[in-house]
Every structure is written in C-alpha cells, then in structure tokens.
Amino acid sequence: MLSLLNKRWILRSPAPDKVDDFARSLNISPVAARLLVNRKVETVDEARVFMESALSSLHDPFLITGMELAVERILKAIENKESIRLFCDYDVDGVTSAAFLTHFFRDIDVKVRYYLPERMKEGYGINESAVRAIREEGDTLMITADCGITAVNEVELARSIGLDVIITDHHQVGGEGLPNAVAVLNPHRSDCDYPYRFLSGVGLAFKLATAVRNALHNKAGWSKDRLPNMKRHLDLVALGTIADVAPLTGENHVLARHGLEVLTTTDKAGLVALKAAANVDNQVNARSVGFALGPRLNAAGRLGKADSGFHLLTSEDLKEAKELARGLDGINQERKIIQEQVQEEAEYLIGREVDLEEDLVIVLASENFHSGVVGIVASRIVEKYFRPVVLIALENGTGKGSGRSIPRFNLHRAFTDCTSHLLQFGGHAYAAGLTIDEGSVDSFRNAMNEVGRRILSEDDLVSEILLDTPLKISEINQELQNQISRMEPFGAENRPPVFLIQKVGVSGLKTMGREETHVRFQAKQEGVGIDAVGFNLAEQFASINAGDEVDLACEFQINDWNGRKKLELKILDLRRACPELAEGAIRC
C-alpha cells in the first residue's frame, strides 16, 4: 500500500542485540540507540565518538596519499617567498575552499592570490588559458581546491611552462587517471588508504592547511605563537561542507558540528553581513546553511559572478561586506526568477518529448535553459517524477548539463558508460555535470535510457521513505530530544530521524498559508496528544474522513514562538491506518 503521497514506506530493522548494547552502554533510550545503529555506527566506541564529535577524533592529515609531497612544496614556496595562486570551483564548496586557504595563508603572512573561473565563459575546472595567464602573472605554484582531478592535459601544460600544481579535489578520478601534478590529494584515489573518504573540497583544504601548520612547527621550527588557530576558520568549513551536501558522517560530522558553533559567533565581516542579509540571527544550524546562507553564495557562481562571494568571505571591512551581501541577496532573487523560468521550460518539454512509460531517464536540452540553475531544477524534477534527470543548456552548438539521480542509479557510472557521446563529465553517484556537442544529445539520451532499462525496475521508480523506528506519542519528551540533538547536525547520510506513529486520530484540523496548502492539527494516540504541522499536505488531509485513524511518517521539532518552546510533529507523509508494518517491509 502506497501512502497518500504515493510513496513506499520502509521500516528499518536494526539488529536488536546491538540496539540493546548501545542503549545500555551509553545510557540512552532504545529509540536513540536504534537511530545510531540505523546510521551504520558499528560499535559502542564509534557511537560515543559520533555523539561526542570531539576535534581530537580527527585523523592525521598525513595519512592522505600525497600530503607529504604537497606540504614539502608549500614549505619551499614559503621559504622562497613565491607567489601562490589558488584555483577553485565557483560553487559554495569551491568559494569557501578559496576563502579558507586565503585566511590561512594570510595568518602566516604568505602572499596568495586566487582564480575563480567565470562559469559562463570558462566552464568548470582548470582551463588552458587560465593556466597560461596565471604563469604569465608570475605565479610558480598553483593549488586547486574542489577541482582539478580530471585536468590531465591542463596540468601537463602547467608543468611545461614552469607552474607547479597541487591538486586537492574530492570528486571521482577520471578515466584518464591522475594528473601528473606535484601532489594529488583525493581520498578517492585507489592508492589512498585515508580512513574517511567523503571530505568536501573545503574539508580537504582544511586537511592541507592543518598539515602545513604541523610542518611549520615540526620541520620549519616555528614557535606555537606564530601558528594560526585553525578552529576559528571552521565556520567556512561547515558552510562549504553542508552547502555542498557532503555526507554528515565521520570527519564531516565533527567539522560541521564545531564549524556551526564557530559560525554562530563568528566575527568575520563577510559572514556577519551574510547572516544579516539572510535573516539568520540565532543559533546557526544545518538548515539555515542549506536554505539561507548557502543559496546566496551559490547564486553568485550560478550566474557567473562567483568573485563577489569570495570577496565577501575574505573581506575584513564590515561596511564593504554589507554591500557585497546585499548584492548577493539581489543575485539570489535573480537566480530564483531564472530558476522558475527553466522549471517551466522543463515541464513544457516533458509534456512534449517525454514518454514516462518508456523513458526511465529524463534527458532534456534547450537553448532556454540557463546552465547555472539546471542542477537545481533537475533536483526538483527528480523529486516529482522520481527517476534520473539530466538537463542540458544549449548555446552555440555546445551543451552544458547537470544531472541528479535516485538511489539505485549511479549517475557518474552511467555517464562513464555513455562517455563516447560526451566531451567531458565529472561528479558523483547522485549529482554530475557534463559538456556535450548539441548534435550528440539525441544519441546520449538513447544511451542513457539503455543504461536505465538495464539497471532500473518499475519498483525502483517509486519514491521511498525510510522510517527509523516506531514511536508512541507518549514517548516524545525533552530527554529524547536532547539525546537526538547529540547526533546533529543532520544532513546527507545522517538524515533527521523519521518516526512511524500509527493509529493516530486527527482533531482541530486547520489549513494555513496564503493558499491554504498547509495544515495544523492535534495528533492523538491512546489518549495522549501533541501539536502537528504538515506543509503542502492540505489536499491529502482533506481526503481523511472524520473519525478515521492515520499512520504518520514524521520528524519532531521544537516550535519556538514568542519565547515559548515546545515539541511538535512535522508530518512528512501519511496514509490510512494500516494494521501492521513489519520491519523491512515495503507494504502492509
């Protein structure tokens, strides 16, 4: 039985003995213990580390293959007073990487400049004209952040003209192998045994800076008072990591948690101004980064103006920073308008060109698409149709595309299978980008659907909600909330817990919002009630008759209104009450 949002519910089934062991050893409730096991925490010690998230649990950066070579070259540059150039991607991860390394090198009085490619003219990653320009301007060392792993030819050019390159990148290694750089820092290298493979670009930048700091003390003999305080720049690490939707597990979880604390009280002019422009004035959490701060910085890169985001994050003047933040806010509004236009064009093309019975992968191309927002729109279309989506913006015979995917379809692997139709591609399992000749779009679409038919079944195209644990309303209290909060920040691979509450009565239902698409009501179970809110669920609740019981898939949250805080349910989905839902079951 599918839910009223046509989703399949799956109740996770953690090992009972492990749940009992965690609850007993950590003195937490079975509900909280079940959440930890569901997050693939294997041992009590791992669970303790996860909940404590101490900075001391971070791994030695020199465990990353190539780190010794990278640090040795940077120490040489410092000693010889060479000019260092940072080459970074134009999204939030890239811009925060550039800003982080700029702050770090400033702290140790090393001259550093940056290069951010202009998205519309240069595209993603290192390009030959940029390499030549950087060398002609006198730089002898270039450090990439969040890009460069596929720049085999460009790095070879750099070597030939006397520009040394250090690559730091967290994207997948390309089919041509590693660039012949001084050092290539990437945990996805087949010869890298670093314990955590999912650092963001800014996370790798942090690792590099930490290693350089250690070497300045241990090898160059710098006194501790000359060394920078790395923790004060974790605000940038959290911002880039969360906005890039990196998994909030392992080291990312530690860096993001401490970085959010620093971001809440940061004195960096740019971040103070950005928070003010985004109306983020309380405790900064993952949601405010993902929905308020990150989009404003990303908007600049999407519309070809990433430099303004970099200048904001490195500004030391509050007046200047406020002007830059206001400008980013305006760019973000412009981005929203363009995004809606692209969304409308995509829906129009789906109606004309796509057979949803036959096309398991949606591939659309249009001169009316804007390459800066196709990724966001692709995500929206995936949510609506629940199948892989690739949108390609065409201009002057070339297409720049972005794809988003679903759990059972590895997008990067699919692009690899279709590489003969592409000029360039890169990315991850869930998100990837490409460059293509306009004349190859149809053959690429056919090839992607051949991959889709080989891999995907009809069941794979039904959206799922993973339920962490059954819960009774009577079990919801502040102590449970406190235990769950120790697992924050939530995000990719560490999603907010989703609870199954069964046989719930609905009373006092009221619609909300300008178009009355949201609902608020009292959820009652076995004589115990709690307030609940459901966004964009008015139509589904309207189909429930008075007196009917429902099952709820929900999170719970703190409602802070006029200084009064109380727990309430946030409804994600609902269905008519089902007698039983066995663990791991896909239907009643």
ZIVEN-V74037 format. One record per backbone hydrogen bond with DSSP energy under -1.0 kcal/mol. NH is the residue of the N-H (numbers start at 1). CO is the residue of the C=O. Records with the same first field share a line. If there is no record, write none. Layout:
NH = CO ; CO
This chain:
3 = 7
4 = 574
6 = 3
8 = 463
10 = 465
12 = 467
19 = 15
20 = 16
21 = 17
22 = 18
23 = 19
24 = 20
25 = 21
26 = 22
28 = 23
33 = 29
34 = 30
35 = 31
36 = 32
37 = 33
38 = 34
40 = 37
41 = 36
47 = 43
48 = 44
49 = 45
50 = 46
51 = 47
52 = 48
53 = 49
57 = 54
58 = 55
63 = 60
64 = 61
67 = 64
70 = 66
71 = 67
72 = 68
73 = 69
74 = 70
75 = 71
76 = 72
77 = 73
78 = 74
79 = 75
80 = 76
82 = 77
84 = 111
85 = 141
86 = 113
87 = 143
88 = 115
89 = 145
95 = 91
96 = 92
97 = 93
98 = 94
99 = 95
100 = 96
101 = 97
102 = 98
103 = 99
104 = 100
105 = 101
106 = 102
107 = 103
108 = 104
109 = 106
110 = 105
113 = 84
115 = 86
122 = 118
123 = 118
131 = 127
132 = 128
133 = 129
134 = 130
135 = 131
136 = 132
137 = 133
138 = 135
139 = 134
140 = 83
142 = 164
143 = 85
144 = 166
145 = 87
146 = 168
147 = 168
151 = 148
152 = 150
155 = 151
156 = 152
157 = 153
158 = 154
159 = 155
160 = 156
161 = 157
162 = 159
163 = 158
164 = 140
166 = 142
167 = 183
169 = 185
172 = 427
177 = 174
181 = 179
182 = 165
185 = 167
189 = 186
192 = 189
204 = 200
205 = 201
206 = 202
207 = 203
208 = 204
209 = 205
210 = 206
211 = 207
212 = 208
213 = 209
214 = 210
215 = 211
216 = 212
217 = 213
218 = 214
219 = 215
220 = 215
222 = 216
226 = 223
233 = 230
234 = 231
237 = 233
238 = 234
239 = 235
240 = 236
241 = 237
242 = 238
243 = 239
244 = 240
245 = 242
246 = 241
248 = 492
249 = 247
252 = 249
253 = 249
254 = 250
255 = 251
256 = 252
257 = 253
258 = 254
259 = 255
260 = 256
261 = 257
262 = 258
263 = 259
264 = 260
265 = 261
272 = 268
273 = 269
274 = 270
275 = 271
276 = 272
277 = 273
278 = 274
279 = 276
280 = 275
289 = 285
290 = 286
291 = 287
292 = 288
293 = 288
294 = 289
297 = 293
298 = 294
299 = 295
301 = 297
302 = 298
303 = 299
304 = 301
305 = 300
308 = 305
310 = 306
311 = 307
312 = 308
313 = 309
314 = 310
321 = 317
322 = 318
323 = 319
324 = 320
325 = 321
326 = 322
327 = 323
328 = 324
329 = 325
330 = 326
331 = 327
332 = 328
333 = 329
334 = 330
335 = 331
336 = 332
337 = 333
338 = 334
339 = 335
340 = 336
341 = 337
342 = 338
343 = 339
344 = 340
345 = 341
346 = 342
347 = 343
348 = 344
349 = 345
350 = 346
351 = 347
352 = 348
353 = 349
354 = 350
358 = 355
359 = 355
360 = 358
362 = 388
364 = 390
366 = 392
373 = 370
377 = 373
378 = 374
379 = 375
380 = 376
381 = 377
382 = 378
383 = 379
384 = 380
385 = 381
386 = 382
389 = 404
390 = 362
391 = 402
392 = 364
393 = 400
394 = 366
395 = 398
398 = 395
399 = 436
400 = 393
401 = 434
402 = 391
403 = 432
404 = 389
405 = 430
409 = 406
411 = 429
414 = 410
415 = 411
416 = 412
417 = 413
418 = 414
419 = 416
421 = 418
422 = 419
423 = 435
424 = 435
426 = 433
428 = 431
432 = 403
433 = 426
434 = 401
435 = 424
436 = 399
438 = 397
440 = 437
441 = 438
444 = 440
445 = 441
446 = 442
447 = 443
448 = 444
449 = 445
450 = 446
451 = 447
452 = 448
453 = 449
454 = 450
455 = 451
456 = 452
461 = 458
462 = 459
465 = 8
467 = 10
468 = 498
471 = 500
475 = 472
476 = 473
481 = 477
482 = 478
483 = 479
484 = 480
485 = 481
487 = 484
488 = 485
491 = 494
494 = 491
499 = 554
500 = 469
501 = 552
504 = 550
505 = 524
507 = 522
510 = 520
512 = 518
516 = 513
518 = 512
519 = 534
520 = 510
521 = 532
522 = 507
523 = 530
524 = 505
525 = 528
528 = 525
530 = 523
532 = 521
533 = 569
534 = 519
538 = 517
541 = 537
542 = 538
544 = 541
548 = 545
550 = 504
551 = 575
552 = 501
553 = 573
554 = 499
555 = 570
557 = 568
559 = 566
561 = 564
564 = 561
566 = 559
568 = 557
569 = 531
570 = 555
571 = 533
572 = 553
573 = 553
575 = 551
577 = 549
584 = 11
585 = 582
